[in-house]
């Protein structure tokens, strides 16, 4: 994958802002990973939209776990308590 000038400028601006706002301890790899999460490619966005569509279809078909059951399971599994 080749890098465009626009992507490089975007990453540079992002990295400078992160470092200036308390992220001085972040590595290059950390900065790049965070930037990629916040700036997905069009293909990644399309993939996320499809995953969301599939999840909604599953819920509409009666699948999935109700949120109260999910929360109770997470509380048991990780020893959490609600406030």
Secondary structure by P-SEA (a helix, b strand, c coil): ccccaaaaaaaaaaaaaaaacccccccaaaaaaaaaaacccaaaaaaaaaaaaaaaaaaaacccccaaaaaaaaaaaaccccc
